[in-house]
Amino acid sequence: MNKDDWKAFLRWLESADSAELERKLLALETRTATFTEAAVRADARRLLAWINVELEARRVLRESK
């Protein structure tokens, strides 16, 4: 992914609600197995990691309230 793609992804990550993040996480996890190029798989793993970090941060914030 290029710099602009990452910027757009990070903007989406901040604006998406938790349900949308969960849906995209599941969809991306399912599709990742079908990717054949190493660079695409690496990008997908990074996206998954960022989504997981965001979901965990939101859980921690909810629990601390």
N, C-alpha and C positions, 0 to 999 in steps of 0.2 A: 504494500500500500504506500502511496506517496504521502507527502506532508499534508496536503489538503484533505485527503481521505481520513487521515488520523484526526485532524482538527474537527472535521464533520462528525466523526465517530465520538469524540470526546464531548462535543456539544450535545449530541443525542444522548449520551450516557448520563449527562447531568439533567436533561429535561424529561427523559422517559420515566414513567412510573414503574414501581417494582414488578407489577404484573407483566408489563411489556418486556422488562429485562428478563424475567423468568422465561417468557415465551421465546424470545430471541436466543437465549442461552440454550434451551432445549433444541431449537431448530438448528443452531450452529453445531451443537454437539453431534446431532444426527448426521448432518452433511459433511462434517470434517472427515469422517471415515471414507468418503468417496473422492476426496481430493487426491490427485496424483502428483502434483508438483510440490516439491519440498518447500519452496517459498510461500506458496499458498497455504500449506499446512501450518507453517510457522506463523503466518499472519493470523490464521484462525485460532491457533493456541494462544496468541497474545490477546486477541479479542475476548476469548473465553476467560482468560485470566483477569482482564480489566473488568469484565462484567461481574465475575465472582467477587472481586475486591469491592466493587460498588455495592453489590447486594449485601455483603458482609458488613460494610460500613453502615448501611442503612439499618440493618438488624441491630447493631450495637447502639446506634443512636435511639432507636425505638425502645430498646430495653433499658437505656439509661434514663429515660424520662419518667 
